[in-house]
Amino acid sequence: MNFSQALDRIKWGMPMTRLVWSNPTVYVYRITPPPDQIDKREADGTHHLWEPTQEDVFANDWEDTVRIEE
């Protein structure tokens, strides 16, 4: 799916990953309650504020994934 479709799903609380990241445990997800922000979970389990790259915005390899509860 494209970025626009993925962003809609992220807004509804669904975690999303990209095929190019080659790991379904690497994903972006919405943090609530406000202030809303989008974080990225890395393979090592760390989380940080996510800022999409131009490649992320134009990508068509977005997929649903399962959020890991830690």
Secondary structure as UniProt FT lines:
FT   HELIX           3..11
FT   TURN            12..13
FT   STRAND          16..18
FT   HELIX           19..21
FT   TURN            24..25
FT   STRAND          27..31
FT   STRAND          37..41
FT   TURN            43..44
FT   STRAND          47..49
FT   HELIX           54..58
FT   STRAND          62..64
//
